[in-house]
């Protein structure tokens, strides 16, 4: 059994290179997706801020019963 563990790998060098390239490609894709996830998270935070601002604005122009005040 020890002889099998110390025997040289039977996988051709081209297969190893191919797997390394695929691994690097997947790593790059992961990094790209993580960056996009962070961008989307920031977008959500900014949209929540905008929503809060609009809700406050509506509270200021609306009567106390919750309906919109239509001024003419």
PyMOL Python script that loads the backbone (N, CA, C, O; Angstrom):
from pymol import cmd

cmd.read_pdbstr("""\
ATOM      1  N   UNK A   1       0.829  -1.200   0.000  1.00  0.00           N
ATOM      2  CA  UNK A   1       0.000   0.000   0.000  1.00  0.00           C
ATOM      3  C   UNK A   1       0.862   1.249   0.000  1.00  0.00           C
ATOM      4  O   UNK A   1       0.539   2.218  -0.686  1.00  0.00           O
ATOM      5  N   UNK A   2       1.943   1.246   0.747  1.00  0.00           N
ATOM      6  CA  UNK A   2       2.834   2.400   0.780  1.00  0.00           C
ATOM      7  C   UNK A   2       3.435   2.660  -0.593  1.00  0.00           C
ATOM      8  O   UNK A   2       3.680   3.811  -0.956  1.00  0.00           O
ATOM      9  N   UNK A   3       3.674   1.603  -1.358  1.00  0.00           N
ATOM     10  CA  UNK A   3       4.220   1.764  -2.705  1.00  0.00           C
ATOM     11  C   UNK A   3       3.237   2.517  -3.592  1.00  0.00           C
ATOM     12  O   UNK A   3       3.661   3.307  -4.435  1.00  0.00           O
ATOM     13  N   UNK A   4       1.932   2.293  -3.426  1.00  0.00           N
ATOM     14  CA  UNK A   4       0.929   3.007  -4.228  1.00  0.00           C
ATOM     15  C   UNK A   4       0.907   4.491  -3.885  1.00  0.00           C
ATOM     16  O   UNK A   4       0.733   5.328  -4.771  1.00  0.00           O
ATOM     17  N   UNK A   5       1.080   4.822  -2.618  1.00  0.00           N
ATOM     18  CA  UNK A   5       1.040   6.221  -2.207  1.00  0.00           C
ATOM     19  C   UNK A   5       2.245   6.995  -2.721  1.00  0.00           C
ATOM     20  O   UNK A   5       2.133   8.182  -3.026  1.00  0.00           O
ATOM     21  N   UNK A   6       3.389   6.339  -2.818  1.00  0.00           N
ATOM     22  CA  UNK A   6       4.579   7.049  -3.252  1.00  0.00           C
ATOM     23  C   UNK A   6       4.815   6.945  -4.755  1.00  0.00           C
ATOM     24  O   UNK A   6       5.770   7.529  -5.269  1.00  0.00           O
ATOM     25  N   UNK A   7       3.966   6.216  -5.462  1.00  0.00           N
ATOM     26  CA  UNK A   7       4.121   6.081  -6.908  1.00  0.00           C
ATOM     27  C   UNK A   7       3.764   7.399  -7.578  1.00  0.00           C
ATOM     28  O   UNK A   7       2.893   8.124  -7.097  1.00  0.00           O
ATOM     29  N   UNK A   8       4.433   7.718  -8.689  1.00  0.00           N
ATOM     30  CA  UNK A   8       4.119   8.969  -9.382  1.00  0.00           C
ATOM     31  C   UNK A   8       2.684   8.953  -9.902  1.00  0.00           C
ATOM     32  O   UNK A   8       2.126   7.900 -10.211  1.00  0.00           O
ATOM     33  N   UNK A   9       2.107  10.139  -9.989  1.00  0.00           N
ATOM     34  CA  UNK A   9       0.727  10.272 -10.448  1.00  0.00           C
ATOM     35  C   UNK A   9       0.614   9.830 -11.896  1.00  0.00           C
ATOM     36  O   UNK A   9       1.510  10.068 -12.706  1.00  0.00           O
ATOM     37  N   UNK A  10      -0.482   9.195 -12.204  1.00  0.00           N
ATOM     38  CA  UNK A  10      -0.687   8.737 -13.576  1.00  0.00           C
ATOM     39  C   UNK A  10      -1.425   9.758 -14.430  1.00  0.00           C
ATOM     40  O   UNK A  10      -1.587   9.560 -15.634  1.00  0.00           O
ATOM     41  N   UNK A  11      -1.871  10.846 -13.816  1.00  0.00           N
ATOM     42  CA  UNK A  11      -2.586  11.874 -14.569  1.00  0.00           C
ATOM     43  C   UNK A  11      -1.600  12.649 -15.425  1.00  0.00           C
ATOM     44  O   UNK A  11      -0.572  13.112 -14.931  1.00  0.00           O
ATOM     45  N   UNK A  12      -1.905  12.791 -16.694  1.00  0.00           N
ATOM     46  CA  UNK A  12      -1.013  13.562 -17.571  1.00  0.00           C
ATOM     47  C   UNK A  12      -0.935  15.024 -17.129  1.00  0.00           C
ATOM     48  O   UNK A  12      -1.864  15.565 -16.528  1.00  0.00           O
ATOM     49  N   UNK A  13       0.177  15.631 -17.438  1.00  0.00           N
ATOM     50  CA  UNK A  13       0.390  17.031 -17.057  1.00  0.00           C
ATOM     51  C   UNK A  13      -0.660  17.944 -17.676  1.00  0.00           C
ATOM     52  O   UNK A  13      -1.024  18.950 -17.068  1.00  0.00           O
ATOM     53  N   UNK A  14      -1.153  17.624 -18.860  1.00  0.00           N
ATOM     54  CA  UNK A  14      -2.159  18.473 -19.505  1.00  0.00           C
ATOM     55  C   UNK A  14      -3.477  18.455 -18.728  1.00  0.00           C
ATOM     56  O   UNK A  14      -4.173  19.469 -18.656  1.00  0.00           O
ATOM     57  N   UNK A  15      -3.820  17.293 -18.145  1.00  0.00           N
ATOM     58  CA  UNK A  15      -5.038  17.229 -17.327  1.00  0.00           C
ATOM     59  C   UNK A  15      -4.895  18.089 -16.085  1.00  0.00           C
ATOM     60  O   UNK A  15      -5.833  18.778 -15.685  1.00  0.00           O
ATOM     61  N   UNK A  16      -3.722  18.048 -15.480  1.00  0.00           N
ATOM     62  CA  UNK A  16      -3.474  18.855 -14.279  1.00  0.00           C
ATOM     63  C   UNK A  16      -3.542  20.337 -14.633  1.00  0.00           C
ATOM     64  O   UNK A  16      -4.148  21.125 -13.906  1.00  0.00           O
ATOM     65  N   UNK A  17      -2.928  20.712 -15.739  1.00  0.00           N
ATOM     66  CA  UNK A  17      -2.968  22.112 -16.165  1.00  0.00           C
ATOM     67  C   UNK A  17      -4.395  22.556 -16.451  1.00  0.00           C
ATOM     68  O   UNK A  17      -4.792  23.669 -16.107  1.00  0.00           O
ATOM     69  N   UNK A  18      -5.160  21.676 -17.083  1.00  0.00           N
ATOM     70  CA  UNK A  18      -6.557  22.003 -17.383  1.00  0.00           C
ATOM     71  C   UNK A  18      -7.350  22.216 -16.101  1.00  0.00           C
ATOM     72  O   UNK A  18      -8.130  23.163 -16.003  1.00  0.00           O
ATOM     73  N   UNK A  19      -7.158  21.346 -15.125  1.00  0.00           N
ATOM     74  CA  UNK A  19      -7.873  21.475 -13.859  1.00  0.00           C
ATOM     75  C   UNK A  19      -7.454  22.745 -13.112  1.00  0.00           C
ATOM     76  O   UNK A  19      -8.287  23.402 -12.487  1.00  0.00           O
ATOM     77  N   UNK A  20      -6.187  23.083 -13.176  1.00  0.00           N
ATOM     78  CA  UNK A  20      -5.720  24.320 -12.529  1.00  0.00           C
ATOM     79  C   UNK A  20      -6.342  25.542 -13.197  1.00  0.00           C
ATOM     80  O   UNK A  20      -6.740  26.491 -12.522  1.00  0.00           O
ATOM     81  N   UNK A  21      -6.424  25.511 -14.521  1.00  0.00           N
ATOM     82  CA  UNK A  21      -7.034  26.624 -15.249  1.00  0.00           C
ATOM     83  C   UNK A  21      -8.516  26.753 -14.896  1.00  0.00           C
ATOM     84  O   UNK A  21      -9.014  27.859 -14.688  1.00  0.00           O
ATOM     85  N   UNK A  22      -9.212  25.629 -14.830  1.00  0.00           N
ATOM     86  CA  UNK A  22     -10.631  25.658 -14.451  1.00  0.00           C
ATOM     87  C   UNK A  22     -10.797  26.184 -13.035  1.00  0.00           C
ATOM     88  O   UNK A  22     -11.718  26.951 -12.754  1.00  0.00           O
ATOM     89  N   UNK A  23      -9.910  25.774 -12.149  1.00  0.00           N
ATOM     90  CA  UNK A  23      -9.974  26.235 -10.766  1.00  0.00           C
ATOM     91  C   UNK A  23      -9.750  27.743 -10.690  1.00  0.00           C
ATOM     92  O   UNK A  23     -10.458  28.441  -9.963  1.00  0.00           O
ATOM     93  N   UNK A  24      -8.772  28.244 -11.433  1.00  0.00           N
ATOM     94  CA  UNK A  24      -8.507  29.683 -11.450  1.00  0.00           C
ATOM     95  C   UNK A  24      -9.698  30.440 -12.019  1.00  0.00           C
ATOM     96  O   UNK A  24     -10.048  31.514 -11.530  1.00  0.00           O
ATOM     97  N   UNK A  25     -10.320  29.880 -13.050  1.00  0.00           N
ATOM     98  CA  UNK A  25     -11.496  30.508 -13.638  1.00  0.00           C
ATOM     99  C   UNK A  25     -12.647  30.571 -12.639  1.00  0.00           C
ATOM    100  O   UNK A  25     -13.343  31.581 -12.541  1.00  0.00           O
ATOM    101  N   UNK A  26     -12.837  29.494 -11.909  1.00  0.00           N
ATOM    102  CA  UNK A  26     -13.905  29.472 -10.896  1.00  0.00           C
ATOM    103  C   UNK A  26     -13.605  30.465  -9.778  1.00  0.00           C
ATOM    104  O   UNK A  26     -14.510  31.138  -9.285  1.00  0.00           O
ATOM    105  N   UNK A  27     -12.331  30.559  -9.375  1.00  0.00           N
ATOM    106  CA  UNK A  27     -11.948  31.520  -8.341  1.00  0.00           C
ATOM    107  C   UNK A  27     -12.249  32.940  -8.792  1.00  0.00           C
ATOM    108  O   UNK A  27     -12.756  33.749  -8.015  1.00  0.00           O
ATOM    109  N   UNK A  28     -11.935  33.245 -10.055  1.00  0.00           N
ATOM    110  CA  UNK A  28     -12.211  34.572 -10.602  1.00  0.00           C
ATOM    111  C   UNK A  28     -13.713  34.838 -10.650  1.00  0.00           C
ATOM    112  O   UNK A  28     -14.160  35.948 -10.359  1.00  0.00           O
ATOM    113  N   UNK A  29     -14.477  33.835 -11.013  1.00  0.00           N
ATOM    114  CA  UNK A  29     -15.932  33.987 -11.051  1.00  0.00           C
ATOM    115  C   UNK A  29     -16.488  34.239  -9.645  1.00  0.00           C
ATOM    116  O   UNK A  29     -17.399  35.048  -9.471  1.00  0.00           O
ATOM    117  N   UNK A  30     -15.946  33.556  -8.664  1.00  0.00           N
ATOM    118  CA  UNK A  30     -16.378  33.762  -7.276  1.00  0.00           C
ATOM    119  C   UNK A  30     -16.096  35.191  -6.839  1.00  0.00           C
ATOM    120  O   UNK A  30     -16.950  35.833  -6.226  1.00  0.00           O
ATOM    121  N   UNK A  31     -14.914  35.690  -7.146  1.00  0.00           N
ATOM    122  CA  UNK A  31     -14.549  37.059  -6.775  1.00  0.00           C
ATOM    123  C   UNK A  31     -15.477  38.056  -7.463  1.00  0.00           C
ATOM    124  O   UNK A  31     -15.944  39.008  -6.838  1.00  0.00           O
ATOM    125  N   UNK A  32     -15.742  37.838  -8.750  1.00  0.00           N
ATOM    126  CA  UNK A  32     -16.635  38.723  -9.496  1.00  0.00           C
ATOM    127  C   UNK A  32     -18.035  38.720  -8.896  1.00  0.00           C
ATOM    128  O   UNK A  32     -18.649  39.777  -8.746  1.00  0.00           O
ATOM    129  N   UNK A  33     -18.540  37.549  -8.554  1.00  0.00           N
ATOM    130  CA  UNK A  33     -19.880  37.448  -7.964  1.00  0.00           C
ATOM    131  C   UNK A  33     -19.930  38.069  -6.570  1.00  0.00           C
ATOM    132  O   UNK A  33     -20.940  38.667  -6.200  1.00  0.00           O
ATOM    133  N   UNK A  34     -18.860  37.936  -5.797  1.00  0.00           N
ATOM    134  CA  UNK A  34     -18.827  38.561  -4.476  1.00  0.00           C
ATOM    135  C   UNK A  34     -18.860  40.085  -4.599  1.00  0.00           C
ATOM    136  O   UNK A  34     -19.536  40.764  -3.827  1.00  0.00           O
ATOM    137  N   UNK A  35     -18.121  40.614  -5.579  1.00  0.00           N
ATOM    138  CA  UNK A  35     -18.145  42.068  -5.801  1.00  0.00           C
ATOM    139  C   UNK A  35     -19.537  42.530  -6.210  1.00  0.00           C
ATOM    140  O   UNK A  35     -20.027  43.550  -5.725  1.00  0.00           O
ATOM    141  N   UNK A  36     -20.170  41.780  -7.098  1.00  0.00           N
ATOM    142  CA  UNK A  36     -21.521  42.140  -7.550  1.00  0.00           C
ATOM    143  C   UNK A  36     -22.512  42.079  -6.393  1.00  0.00           C
ATOM    144  O   UNK A  36     -23.402  42.922  -6.275  1.00  0.00           O
ATOM    145  N   UNK A  37     -22.343  41.067  -5.538  1.00  0.00           N
ATOM    146  CA  UNK A  37     -23.209  40.936  -4.363  1.00  0.00           C
ATOM    147  C   UNK A  37     -23.066  42.159  -3.465  1.00  0.00           C
ATOM    148  O   UNK A  37     -24.060  42.684  -2.964  1.00  0.00           O
ATOM    149  N   UNK A  38     -21.829  42.615  -3.260  1.00  0.00           N
ATOM    150  CA  UNK A  38     -21.599  43.795  -2.431  1.00  0.00           C
ATOM    151  C   UNK A  38     -22.207  45.044  -3.058  1.00  0.00           C
ATOM    152  O   UNK A  38     -22.773  45.883  -2.359  1.00  0.00           O
ATOM    153  N   UNK A  39     -22.088  45.165  -4.397  1.00  0.00           N
ATOM    154  CA  UNK A  39     -22.702  46.302  -5.090  1.00  0.00           C
ATOM    155  C   UNK A  39     -24.217  46.296  -4.918  1.00  0.00           C
ATOM    156  O   UNK A  39     -24.824  47.337  -4.664  1.00  0.00           O
ATOM    157  N   UNK A  40     -24.817  45.128  -5.058  1.00  0.00           N
ATOM    158  CA  UNK A  40     -26.272  45.028  -4.908  1.00  0.00           C
ATOM    159  C   UNK A  40     -26.700  45.322  -3.478  1.00  0.00           C
ATOM    160  O   UNK A  40     -27.749  45.925  -3.250  1.00  0.00           O
ATOM    161  N   UNK A  41     -25.894  44.900  -2.521  1.00  0.00           N
ATOM    162  CA  UNK A  41     -26.196  45.194  -1.114  1.00  0.00           C
ATOM    163  C   UNK A  41     -26.178  46.702  -0.873  1.00  0.00           C
ATOM    164  O   UNK A  41     -27.039  47.235  -0.174  1.00  0.00           O
ATOM    165  N   UNK A  42     -25.195  47.384  -1.452  1.00  0.00           N
ATOM    166  CA  UNK A  42     -25.135  48.845  -1.337  1.00  0.00           C
ATOM    167  C   UNK A  42     -26.332  49.488  -2.011  1.00  0.00           C
ATOM    168  O   UNK A  42     -26.893  50.452  -1.490  1.00  0.00           O
ATOM    169  N   UNK A  43     -26.732  48.966  -3.168  1.00  0.00           N
ATOM    170  CA  UNK A  43     -27.911  49.483  -3.865  1.00  0.00           C
ATOM    171  C   UNK A  43     -29.158  49.359  -2.992  1.00  0.00           C
ATOM    172  O   UNK A  43     -29.960  50.290  -2.916  1.00  0.00           O
ATOM    173  N   UNK A  44     -29.318  48.223  -2.342  1.00  0.00           N
ATOM    174  CA  UNK A  44     -30.469  48.008  -1.466  1.00  0.00           C
ATOM    175  C   UNK A  44     -30.458  49.026  -0.322  1.00  0.00           C
ATOM    176  O   UNK A  44     -31.494  49.595   0.023  1.00  0.00           O
ATOM    177  N   UNK A  45     -29.285  49.248   0.257  1.00  0.00           N
ATOM    178  CA  UNK A  45     -29.183  50.219   1.347  1.00  0.00           C
ATOM    179  C   UNK A  45     -29.567  51.619   0.876  1.00  0.00           C
ATOM    180  O   UNK A  45     -30.283  52.340   1.572  1.00  0.00           O
ATOM    181  N   UNK A  46     -29.087  52.001  -0.311  1.00  0.00           N
ATOM    182  CA  UNK A  46     -29.420  53.325  -0.839  1.00  0.00           C
ATOM    183  C   UNK A  46     -30.905  53.435  -1.174  1.00  0.00           C
ATOM    184  O   UNK A  46     -31.514  54.477  -0.935  1.00  0.00           O
ATOM    185  N   UNK A  47     -31.487  52.388  -1.716  1.00  0.00           N
ATOM    186  CA  UNK A  47     -32.921  52.409  -2.014  1.00  0.00           C
ATOM    187  C   UNK A  47     -33.750  52.477  -0.731  1.00  0.00           C
ATOM    188  O   UNK A  47     -34.790  53.135  -0.702  1.00  0.00           O
ATOM    189  N   UNK A  48     -33.304  51.815   0.313  1.00  0.00           N
ATOM    190  CA  UNK A  48     -34.011  51.905   1.595  1.00  0.00           C
ATOM    191  C   UNK A  48     -33.945  53.320   2.157  1.00  0.00           C
ATOM    192  O   UNK A  48     -34.919  53.808   2.729  1.00  0.00           O
ATOM    193  N   UNK A  49     -32.810  53.975   1.997  1.00  0.00           N
ATOM    194  CA  UNK A  49     -32.680  55.366   2.447  1.00  0.00           C
ATOM    195  C   UNK A  49     -33.632  56.251   1.652  1.00  0.00           C
ATOM    196  O   UNK A  49     -34.312  57.105   2.222  1.00  0.00           O
ATOM    197  N   UNK A  50     -33.682  56.049   0.332  1.00  0.00           N
ATOM    198  CA  UNK A  50     -34.584  56.841  -0.513  1.00  0.00           C
ATOM    199  C   UNK A  50     -36.042  56.593  -0.135  1.00  0.00           C
ATOM    200  O   UNK A  50     -36.845  57.525  -0.098  1.00  0.00           O
ATOM    201  N   UNK A  51     -36.379  55.337   0.144  1.00  0.00           N
ATOM    202  CA  UNK A  51     -37.741  55.004   0.547  1.00  0.00           C
ATOM    203  C   UNK A  51     -38.096  55.677   1.866  1.00  0.00           C
ATOM    204  O   UNK A  51     -39.179  56.249   1.999  1.00  0.00           O
ATOM    205  N   UNK A  52     -37.207  55.615   2.828  1.00  0.00           N
ATOM    206  CA  UNK A  52     -37.455  56.281   4.110  1.00  0.00           C
ATOM    207  C   UNK A  52     -37.672  57.776   3.923  1.00  0.00           C
ATOM    208  O   UNK A  52     -38.548  58.368   4.553  1.00  0.00           O
ATOM    209  N   UNK A  53     -36.873  58.378   3.059  1.00  0.00           N
ATOM    210  CA  UNK A  53     -36.997  59.805   2.790  1.00  0.00           C
ATOM    211  C   UNK A  53     -38.359  60.130   2.182  1.00  0.00           C
ATOM    212  O   UNK A  53     -39.008  61.098   2.579  1.00  0.00           O
ATOM    213  N   UNK A  54     -38.788  59.318   1.218  1.00  0.00           N
ATOM    214  CA  UNK A  54     -40.094  59.544   0.588  1.00  0.00           C
ATOM    215  C   UNK A  54     -41.231  59.345   1.591  1.00  0.00           C
ATOM    216  O   UNK A  54     -42.218  60.082   1.571  1.00  0.00           O
ATOM    217  N   UNK A  55     -41.090  58.354   2.463  1.00  0.00           N
ATOM    218  CA  UNK A  55     -42.133  58.125   3.462  1.00  0.00           C
ATOM    219  C   UNK A  55     -42.219  59.311   4.420  1.00  0.00           C
ATOM    220  O   UNK A  55     -43.314  59.717   4.808  1.00  0.00           O
ATOM    221  N   UNK A  56     -41.076  59.864   4.800  1.00  0.00           N
ATOM    222  CA  UNK A  56     -41.085  61.042   5.667  1.00  0.00           C
ATOM    223  C   UNK A  56     -41.709  62.231   4.945  1.00  0.00           C
ATOM    224  O   UNK A  56     -42.462  63.002   5.540  1.00  0.00           O
ATOM    225  N   UNK A  57     -41.393  62.375   3.662  1.00  0.00           N
ATOM    226  CA  UNK A  57     -41.967  63.459   2.873  1.00  0.00           C
ATOM    227  C   UNK A  57     -43.486  63.330   2.807  1.00  0.00           C
ATOM    228  O   UNK A  57     -44.204  64.319   2.948  1.00  0.00           O
ATOM    229  N   UNK A  58     -43.968  62.112   2.595  1.00  0.00           N
ATOM    230  CA  UNK A  58     -45.414  61.903   2.542  1.00  0.00           C
ATOM    231  C   UNK A  58     -46.079  62.197   3.877  1.00  0.00           C
ATOM    232  O   UNK A  58     -47.195  62.716   3.916  1.00  0.00           O
ATOM    233  N   UNK A  59     -45.407  61.872   4.959  1.00  0.00           N
ATOM    234  CA  UNK A  59     -45.966  62.158   6.279  1.00  0.00           C
ATOM    235  C   UNK A  59     -46.113  63.658   6.494  1.00  0.00           C
ATOM    236  O   UNK A  59     -47.040  64.105   7.169  1.00  0.00           O
ATOM    237  N   UNK A  60     -45.204  64.426   5.925  1.00  0.00           N
ATOM    238  CA  UNK A  60     -45.259  65.879   6.097  1.00  0.00           C
ATOM    239  C   UNK A  60     -46.378  66.518   5.285  1.00  0.00           C
ATOM    240  O   UNK A  60     -46.944  67.527   5.706  1.00  0.00           O
ATOM    241  N   UNK A  61     -46.704  65.950   4.134  1.00  0.00           N
ATOM    242  CA  UNK A  61     -47.729  66.564   3.281  1.00  0.00           C
ATOM    243  C   UNK A  61     -49.091  65.903   3.441  1.00  0.00           C
ATOM    244  O   UNK A  61     -50.062  66.361   2.839  1.00  0.00           O
ATOM    245  N   UNK A  62     -49.190  64.858   4.219  1.00  0.00           N
ATOM    246  CA  UNK A  62     -50.448  64.136   4.399  1.00  0.00           C
ATOM    247  C   UNK A  62     -51.132  64.580   5.680  1.00  0.00           C
ATOM    248  O   UNK A  62     -50.474  64.897   6.671  1.00  0.00           O
ATOM    249  N   UNK A  63     -52.451  64.600   5.649  1.00  0.00           N
ATOM    250  CA  UNK A  63     -53.183  64.844   6.897  1.00  0.00           C
ATOM    251  C   UNK A  63     -52.976  63.677   7.875  1.00  0.00           C
ATOM    252  O   UNK A  63     -52.457  62.624   7.502  1.00  0.00           O
ATOM    253  N   UNK A  64     -53.372  63.875   9.067  1.00  0.00           N
ATOM    254  CA  UNK A  64     -53.136  62.877  10.107  1.00  0.00           C
ATOM    255  C   UNK A  64     -53.877  61.554   9.905  1.00  0.00           C
ATOM    256  O   UNK A  64     -53.509  60.544  10.504  1.00  0.00           O
ATOM    257  N   UNK A  65     -54.911  61.551   9.070  1.00  0.00           N
ATOM    258  CA  UNK A  65     -55.646  60.305   8.868  1.00  0.00           C
ATOM    259  C   UNK A  65     -54.946  59.368   7.893  1.00  0.00           C
ATOM    260  O   UNK A  65     -55.403  58.246   7.678  1.00  0.00           O
ATOM    261  N   UNK A  66     -53.839  59.816   7.300  1.00  0.00           N
ATOM    262  CA  UNK A  66     -53.062  58.942   6.434  1.00  0.00           C
ATOM    263  C   UNK A  66     -53.309  59.109   4.957  1.00  0.00           C
ATOM    264  O   UNK A  66     -52.560  58.570   4.142  1.00  0.00           O
ATOM    265  N   UNK A  67     -54.358  59.855   4.585  1.00  0.00           N
ATOM    266  CA  UNK A  67     -54.611  60.048   3.156  1.00  0.00           C
ATOM    267  C   UNK A  67     -53.808  61.245   2.659  1.00  0.00           C
ATOM    268  O   UNK A  67     -53.390  62.091   3.449  1.00  0.00           O
ATOM    269  N   UNK A  68     -53.596  61.309   1.362  1.00  0.00           N
ATOM    270  CA  UNK A  68     -52.838  62.405   0.790  1.00  0.00           C
ATOM    271  C   UNK A  68     -53.635  63.686   0.826  1.00  0.00           C
ATOM    272  O   UNK A  68     -54.853  63.668   0.650  1.00  0.00           O
ATOM    273  N   UNK A  69     -52.977  64.775   1.046  1.00  0.00           N
ATOM    274  CA  UNK A  69     -53.614  66.084   1.059  1.00  0.00           C
ATOM    275  C   UNK A  69     -53.502  66.670  -0.352  1.00  0.00           C
ATOM    276  O   UNK A  69     -52.397  66.861  -0.860  1.00  0.00           O
ATOM    277  N   UNK A  70     -54.632  66.952  -0.975  1.00  0.00           N
ATOM    278  CA  UNK A  70     -54.645  67.534  -2.310  1.00  0.00           C
ATOM    279  C   UNK A  70     -54.952  69.019  -2.197  1.00  0.00           C
ATOM    280  O   UNK A  70     -56.077  69.414  -1.893  1.00  0.00           O
ATOM    281  N   UNK A  71     -53.935  69.834  -2.447  1.00  0.00           N
ATOM    282  CA  UNK A  71     -54.122  71.280  -2.357  1.00  0.00           C
ATOM    283  C   UNK A  71     -54.418  71.833  -3.739  1.00  0.00           C
ATOM    284  O   UNK A  71     -53.845  71.401  -4.739  1.00  0.00           O
ATOM    285  N   UNK A  72     -55.334  72.808  -3.771  1.00  0.00           N
ATOM    286  CA  UNK A  72     -55.664  73.454  -5.050  1.00  0.00           C
ATOM    287  C   UNK A  72     -55.549  74.929  -4.917  1.00  0.00           C
ATOM    288  O   UNK A  72     -55.786  75.656  -5.882  1.00  0.00           O
TER     289      UNK A  72
END
""", "prot")
cmd.dss("prot")
cmd.show_as("cartoon", "prot")
cmd.util.cbc("prot")
cmd.orient("prot")
